[in-house]
Amino acid sequence: MKTRLNILTVGVWLALAACSHQEAKQDTPTVAKQPAPASQDNALFSGQNPAMTLLKDGKKLNLVRIMDGAACKNEAQGVKGSFLIYANPEDMERIKREQGTKVFSDFENKIQTFSAEVLQQAVEATNLDDNPFALGKDEAQEKLAKDLAAHFQQAAVAAIDRFEKDTSLTIDITAYPPSLEFYRQGCQAALNESVAPETSPTKP
């Protein structure tokens, strides 16, 4: 199955390390309004905007990137949406002093690579069939978004742990539920079409 995951620039890694209140831009359309999670570690919402900071193991992390991603479970079903990258500003400043700023480009590549794998795992683990017990489309969308976000978070734990050990940079990556859109049909065709201009001058 194809997985597409691109990093969209929200700001500069180092700029957001110094300014945690910079406004984030979201290029993916919102789908359904959802309540903010109760846990501070999962506080992804500020109205319909992603939270600019979160806490992880007692460390404050700043939002530094938004990734636009899509993955198919099969020919028909899949998901597309936004995924938020948070990083600890103190770690970033230390790494900048010790290794320079160019190292962050390598970090981005590593994050993009393992996040694509995590997204595919999350999609495979999520039941994307219609929910016969949902009271309406909004409730069905909300449940699907929460399930996908939970599976993404579970699948990301090991990959994030490896990244942190390799880089000494504390990060977290979460799905952004209001951005998630689910395919019921034509997922593979939609992904093929979305990458076609990048892979060939004409469509087959």
VEXLUMFI-145616 format. One record per residue: x, y, z of N, C-alpha, C, O in turn. Coordinates in steps of 0.02 Angstrom, whole numbers, padded with zeros to 5 digits, always signed. Layout:
XYZXYZXYZXYZ;...
END
This chain:
+00042-00060+00000+00000+00000+00000+00044+00063+00000+00098+00064+00029;+00018+00114-00033+00056+00176-00035+00042+00218+00027-00014+00220+00052;+00093+00250+00052+00086+00298+00106+00121+00362+00086+00177+00361+00062;+00087+00418+00095+00116+00482+00077+00118+00525+00140+00068+00533+00174;+00177+00552+00155+00185+00594+00215+00235+00648+00200+00294+00635+00190;+00211+00709+00199+00254+00767+00185+00256+00813+00245+00205+00823+00278;+00314+00843+00258+00320+00890+00313+00304+00960+00287+00336+00984+00241;+00255+00992+00318+00238+01060+00302+00272+01107+00352+00272+01093+00412;+00300+01161+00328+00336+01207+00372+00287+01249+00412+00245+01284+00383;+00291+01245+00478+00252+01289+00522+00294+01349+00541+00268+01404+00549;+00356+01338+00550+00403+01391+00566+00472+01361+00557+00479+01311+00522;+00521+01388+00587+00588+01359+00587+00599+01324+00653+00577+01348+00705;+00632+01265+00651+00644+01228+00714+00669+01276+00769+00641+01277+00824;+00720+01314+00753+00751+01355+00805+00709+01415+00824+00711+01438+00881;+00670+01441+00777+00627+01498+00792+00573+01477+00841+00557+01514+00889;+00544+01419+00831+00492+01395+00876+00521+01374+00943+00486+01373+00994;+00584+01357+00944+00616+01341+01008+00617+01401+01053+00613+01395+01114;+00622+01460+01023+00625+01522+01062+00557+01553+01073+00547+01590+01121;+00510+01537+01029+00443+01568+01034+00390+01514+01030+00374+01490+00976;+00363+01496+01087+00315+01441+01089+00244+01463+01072+00200+01422+01068;+00233+01529+01063+00165+01553+01051+00155+01575+00979+00105+01607+00964;+00202+01558+00935+00193+01576+00865+00133+01540+00837+00122+01481+00852;+00094+01573+00795+00033+01544+00768+00049+01490+00718+00092+01500+00675;+00015+01432+00722+00026+01378+00675-00025+01383+00619-00082+01403+00629;-00002+01365+00558-00046+01365+00500-00062+01293+00482-00017+01251+00480;-00125+01279+00468-00146+01212+00450-00174+01214+00380-00222+01250+00366;-00143+01174+00334-00163+01175+00265-00215+01122+00249-00245+01123+00195;-00227+01075+00295-00276+01023+00282-00343+01043+00309-00347+01068+00366;-00399+01034+00271-00464+01056+00294-00487+01018+00355-00472+00959+00363;-00524+01052+00400-00552+01019+00458-00614+00980+00437-00646+00996+00387;-00631+00930+00477-00688+00888+00460-00743+00894+00511-00798+00918+00495;-00730+00873+00572-00782+00874+00623-00755+00903+00687-00698+00888+00706;-00794+00944+00721-00772+00972+00785-00773+00917+00837-00819+00876+00840;-00721+00917+00879-00716+00867+00931-00694+00899+00995-00657+00948+00994;-00716+00871+01053-00697+00900+01118-00624+00890+01133-00594+00841+01109;-00595+00935+01172-00525+00927+01191-00517+00868+01238-00558+00858+01282;-00465+00827+01228-00452+00770+01273-00439+00795+01344-00414+00851+01354;-00454+00752+01392-00446+00773+01462-00374+00774+01483-00354+00816+01523;-00333+00728+01457-00263+00723+01477-00222+00779+01447-00229+00795+01388;-00178+00809+01488-00136+00862+01462-00087+00836+01411-00068+00872+01364;-00065+00773+01419-00018+00744+01371-00049+00737+01302-00014+00734+01252;-00116+00734+01300-00150+00726+01236-00188+00790+01217-00235+00787+01177;-00169+00847+01246-00205+00909+01234-00186+00937+01165-00139+00975+01158;-00224+00916+01115-00207+00935+01046-00248+00995+01022-00240+01017+00966;-00292+01020+01064-00340+01068+01040-00336+01135+01074-00326+01140+01135;-00344+01187+01035-00357+01254+01061-00409+01283+01013-00392+01314+00963;-00473+01271+01029-00525+01283+00980-00516+01233+00924-00516+01173+00935;-00508+01258+00862-00495+01214+00806-00421+01218+00785-00403+01193+00732;-00380+01248+00827-00308+01252+00813-00270+01203+00857-00290+01192+00914;-00216+01174+00832-00177+01129+00874-00146+01165+00933-00129+01225+00928;-00137+01130+00988-00102+01159+01046-00030+01173+01027+00002+01133+00993;-00005+01230+01048+00063+01250+01032+00115+01216+01076+00173+01212+01058;+00094+01191+01135+00139+01156+01181+00105+01096+01211+00043+01092+01212;+00144+01048+01235+00118+00994+01275+00174+00971+01322+00232+00989+01314;+00156+00931+01372+00203+00904+01420+00216+00831+01407+00169+00793+01393;+00280+00811+01411+00298+00741+01405+00353+00726+01455+00407+00754+01452;+00338+00680+01500+00386+00661+01552+00413+00722+01589+00472+00726+01605;+00369+00771+01602+00389+00830+01639+00423+00883+01598+00442+00935+01625;+00433+00871+01534+00466+00919+01489+00414+00955+01447+00365+00925+01424;+00425+01019+01436+00381+01058+01392+00405+01051+01321+00463+01063+01306;+00360+01032+01277+00375+01025+01206+00336+01076+01166+00277+01089+01180;+00369+01105+01116+00337+01155+01072+00319+01123+01005+00354+01079+00980;+00264+01146+00976+00246+01125+00909+00296+01154+00859+00305+01215+00856;+00329+01110+00821+00381+01134+00774+00365+01118+00701+00393+01148+00656;+00321+01070+00689+00303+01052+00621+00233+01023+00618+00208+00996+00667;+00201+01029+00560+00140+00992+00545+00154+00950+00483+00176+00977+00431;+00141+00885+00487+00149+00841+00429+00081+00827+00398+00032+00816+00433;+00080+00828+00332+00020+00811+00295+00029+00739+00271+00075+00725+00233;-00015+00693+00292-00005+00623+00276-00067+00589+00250-00123+00611+00263;-00057+00534+00214-00112+00493+00189-00088+00422+00182-00030+00410+00165;-00132+00374+00196-00115+00303+00189-00179+00264+00174-00233+00281+00197;-00171+00210+00136-00226+00167+00119-00221+00100+00155-00167+00072+00162;-00278+00076+00179-00281+00009+00209-00291-00043+00155-00264-00099+00159;-00329-00025+00104-00340-00068+00047-00357-00023-00012-00348+00038-00008;-00381-00051-00067-00395-00011-00126-00447+00043-00112-00445+00097-00141;-00494+00028-00067-00550+00074-00055-00540+00120+00005-00554+00180+00001;-00515+00092+00060-00515+00128+00124-00448+00158+00141-00395+00132+00123;-00451+00214+00177-00390+00246+00199-00404+00311+00235-00461+00325+00253;-00352+00351+00246-00360+00413+00283-00309+00464+00259-00256+00446+00234;-00325+00527+00266-00277+00581+00256-00289+00633+00310-00345+00640+00336;-00237+00670+00328-00244+00720+00380-00177+00747+00402-00126+00738+00368;-00177+00781+00458-00118+00815+00484-00092+00780+00547-00130+00753+00586;-00025+00782+00554+00008+00751+00610+00059+00800+00639+00099+00829+00602;+00056+00810+00704+00092+00864+00737+00157+00840+00768+00159+00788+00802;+00211+00876+00755+00276+00860+00784+00293+00912+00838+00293+00972+00825;+00306+00887+00898+00326+00929+00954+00398+00912+00973+00419+00855+00967;+00435+00962+00996+00504+00951+01017+00521+00995+01077+00493+01049+01085;+00568+00972+01117+00589+01009+01176+00637+01065+01156+00690+01050+01127;+00622+01128+01171+00665+01183+01150+00734+01183+01182+00782+01204+01151;+00739+01160+01244+00805+01157+01277+00850+01106+01242+00910+01119+01233;+00821+01049+01224+00861+01000+01186+00883+01030+01119+00940+01020+01098;+00838+01066+01087+00854+01095+01022+00911+01146+01027+00955+01147+00984;+00909+01187+01078+00963+01236+01088+01030+01202+01101+01082+01222+01075;+01028+01150+01143+01089+01113+01158+01118+01080+01095+01178+01083+01082;+01074+01048+01056+01097+01015+00994+01123+01066+00945+01172+01054+00909;+01091+01124+00942+01114+01177+00896+01185+01199+00915+01227+01209+00871;+01199+01206+00981+01266+01226+01002+01317+01171+00988+01373+01186+00967;+01298+01108+00999+01345+01053+00994+01355+01029+00922+01411+01010+00904;+01302+01031+00881+01306+01000+00815+01290+01047+00758+01299+01029+00699;+01267+01107+00773+01248+01153+00720+01176+01144+00698+01143+01096+00718;+01153+01188+00655+01082+01187+00635+01068+01138+00579+01010+01118+00570;+01119+01119+00541+01107+01075+00483+01081+01006+00505+01049+00972+00465;+01096+00987+00566+01075+00921+00589+00999+00914+00591+00973+00858+00587;+00963+00970+00596+00890+00966+00600+00858+00943+00535+00804+00915+00535;+00892+00954+00480+00867+00928+00416+00868+00852+00416+00823+00819+00390;+00921+00824+00445+00925+00751+00452+00871+00725+00499+00842+00672+00487;+00858+00763+00552+00805+00744+00599+00738+00741+00563+00699+00694+00572;+00724+00792+00521+00661+00794+00484+00653+00732+00440+00600+00702+00437;+00707+00713+00405+00704+00655+00361+00689+00592+00400+00650+00550+00379;+00722+00585+00458+00710+00526+00500+00638+00524+00525+00606+00471+00524;+00613+00581+00547+00545+00585+00572+00495+00569+00517+00447+00532+00528;+00506+00597+00458+00460+00585+00403+00459+00511+00384+00406+00483+00369;+00518+00479+00385+00522+00408+00366+00484+00364+00415+00443+00323+00395;+00498+00372+00480+00466+00326+00527+00392+00345+00538+00352+00302+00556;+00374+00408+00527+00304+00427+00535+00260+00396+00480+00203+00379+00493;+00288+00390+00420+00251+00357+00366+00237+00284+00385+00182+00259+00372;+00286+00251+00415+00277+00182+00436+00226+00177+00492+00184+00132+00494;+00229+00224+00539+00182+00225+00595+00111+00237+00570+00064+00205+00594;+00103+00283+00523+00037+00298+00496+00008+00236+00462-00051+00221+00471;+00048+00200+00425+00024+00139+00393+00002+00088+00444-00049+00055+00436;+00041+00080+00497+00023+00034+00551-00042+00054+00584-00085+00012+00599;-00051+00119+00595-00112+00144+00627-00173+00132+00583-00226+00113+00608;-00166+00142+00518-00222+00131+00472-00240+00057+00470-00298+00039+00470;-00189+00013+00470-00202-00059+00469-00238-00080+00533-00279-00126+00531;-00224-00048+00589-00254-00067+00653-00323-00038+00664-00358-00059+00710;-00343+00010+00623-00407+00044+00633-00461+00014+00590-00452+00003+00530;-00519+00001+00620-00577-00024+00583-00610+00035+00547-00640+00078+00579;-00603+00037+00481-00628+00093+00442-00697+00080+00413-00723+00121+00375;-00728+00023+00431-00795+00008+00406-00846+00054+00438-00833+00083+00491;-00903+00062+00406-00957+00103+00435-00977+00075+00502-00982+00014+00511;-00989+00119+00550-01009+00100+00617-01086+00097+00621-01118+00150+00621;-01116+00038+00625-01189+00034+00626-01220+00060+00690-01281+00071+00693;-01179+00070+00742-01205+00093+00806-01199+00168+00816-01223+00195+00866;-01166+00202+00770-01159+00274+00775-01226+00309+00764-01266+00287+00724;-01237+00363+00801-01300+00400+00796-01304+00445+00735-01357+00469+00717;-01248+00456+00703-01246+00498+00644-01176+00502+00616-01130+00472+00643;-01169+00540+00562-01104+00545+00529-01052+00579+00574-00994+00560+00575;-01074+00630+00612-01027+00665+00655-00999+00619+00709-00939+00619+00723;-01043+00579+00739-01019+00533+00791-00974+00479+00761-00924+00461+00792;-00992+00454+00702-00950+00403+00670-00882+00431+00653-00831+00398+00663;-00880+00494+00627-00817+00526+00611-00774+00536+00674-00714+00525+00673;-00806+00558+00727-00770+00571+00790-00739+00507+00817-00681+00508+00839;-00777+00453+00816-00750+00389+00841-00692+00364+00798-00642+00341+00824;-00700+00369+00733-00647+00348+00688-00584+00388+00699-00529+00361+00703;-00592+00454+00706-00534+00498+00716-00499+00482+00782-00437+00480+00784;-00537+00469+00834-00507+00452+00899-00472+00385+00896-00417+00377+00923;-00503+00337+00861-00472+00271+00855-00406+00275+00817-00356+00247+00838;-00407+00311+00760-00346+00318+00720-00292+00353+00760-00234+00332+00758;-00310+00407+00795-00261+00445+00835-00231+00401+00889-00171+00404+00902;-00273+00360+00921-00248+00315+00974-00201+00262+00945-00148+00248+00974;-00219+00234+00888-00176+00183+00857-00111+00214+00832-00058+00183+00836;-00114+00276+00808-00053+00310+00787-00007+00321+00846+00053+00309+00842;-00035+00343+00902+00005+00356+00961+00038+00291+00987+00096+00291+01006;-00001+00236+00987+00026+00173+01010+00083+00148+00964+00134+00125+00988;+00072+00155+00899+00122+00131+00851+00185+00174+00852+00239+00150+00834;+00178+00237+00873+00235+00283+00870+00282+00276+00929+00339+00300+00926;+00261+00243+00983+00301+00241+01045+00371+00215+01033+00420+00247+01052;+00377+00156+01001+00442+00126+00991+00486+00167+00944+00546+00175+00956;+00456+00194+00891+00494+00233+00842+00519+00298+00874+00576+00318+00862;+00478+00330+00914+00499+00392+00947+00554+00377+00997+00602+00416+01003;+00548+00322+01033+00600+00303+01082+00667+00294+01048+00718+00317+01073;+00667+00259+00991+00730+00249+00954+00758+00315+00930+00818+00327+00935;+00714+00359+00904+00737+00424+00880+00769+00464+00936+00821+00495+00927;+00737+00464+00994+00763+00502+01051+00831+00476+01074+00875+00515+01093;+00839+00410+01074+00903+00381+01094+00958+00398+01043+01015+00409+01062;+00940+00400+00979+00989+00414+00927+01009+00488+00924+01066+00504+00907;+00962+00532+00941+00973+00604+00930+00979+00645+00993+01004+00701+00991;+00957+00619+01050+00953+00654+01114+00902+00712+01112+00905+00756+01154;+00857+00711+01063+00804+00762+01058+00738+00732+01079+00715+00682+01050;+00707+00761+01130+00642+00737+01154+00587+00764+01108+00580+00824+01098;+00548+00718+01080+00494+00737+01035+00430+00700+01051+00431+00653+01091;+00377+00720+01020+00315+00682+01020+00281+00696+00954+00288+00750+00926;+00244+00647+00928+00208+00654+00866+00137+00629+00876+00128+00573+00901;+00089+00668+00858+00019+00649+00869-00022+00663+00806-00008+00709+00769;-00073+00622+00796-00121+00637+00744-00164+00696+00768-00176+00704+00828;-00188+00736+00721-00231+00793+00737-00302+00775+00715-00320+00786+00657;-00344+00749+00761-00409+00721+00742-00454+00766+00700-00486+00741+00654;-00459+00833+00713-00504+00873+00672-00485+00875+00598-00527+00892+00556;-00423+00858+00582-00401+00862+00512-00414+00797+00474-00409+00795+00412;-00430+00743+00509-00432+00677+00478-00493+00669+00433-00549+00683+00453;-00481+00646+00372-00534+00629+00325-00524+00556+00304-00469+00535+00290;-00580+00519+00304-00575+00448+00291-00605+00431+00223-00659+00453+00205;-00567+00390+00185-00591+00365+00121-00635+00304+00133-00619+00259+00172;-00691+00302+00098-00733+00242+00098-00725+00204+00032-00738+00144+00027;-00704+00241-00019-00691+00210-00084-00639+00252-00121-00634+00312-00112;-00602+00218-00163-00554+00253-00206-00492+00279-00172-00461+00326-00197;-00472+00251-00114-00413+00277-00079-00350+00269-00121-00312+00316-00129;-00340+00208-00147-00278+00195-00184-00274+00239-00246-00221+00264-00264;-00331+00248-00280-00333+00290-00339-00317+00362-00321-00283+00397-00359;-00343+00386-00264-00332+00454-00242-00258+00466-00227-00230+00518-00244;-00225+00418-00193-00154+00425-00178-00112+00422-00241-00063+00459-00248;-00130+00377-00287-00094+00372-00350-00097+00438-00388-00048+00460-00417;-00157+00468-00388-00166+00531-00423-00128+00588-00390-00101+00631-00424;-00125+00587-00322-00093+00641-00286-00017+00641-00295+00014+00694-00291;+00012+00582-00309+00085+00580-00318+00105+00578-00391+00164+00582-00408;+00056+00573-00436+00072+00566-00507+00112+00624-00535+00160+00612-00571;+00096+00688-00519+00136+00743-00547+00209+00742-00525+00251+00769-00560;+00223+00711-00467+00292+00708-00442+00332+00651-00472+00393+00652-00472;+00296+00601-00500+00331+00541-00523+00334+00536-00599+00377+00501-00626;+00289+00570-00634+00289+00566-00706+00256+00628-00736+00213+00657-00703;+00275+00649-00796+00247+00709-00825+00175+00701-00847+00139+00751-00852;+00153+00640-00861+00084+00629-00882+00054+00572-00843+00090+00528-00820;-00011+00574-00835-00046+00521-00799-00055+00462-00846-00063+00472-00907;-00053+00401-00820-00063+00342-00863-00133+00339-00891-00149+00293-00929;
END
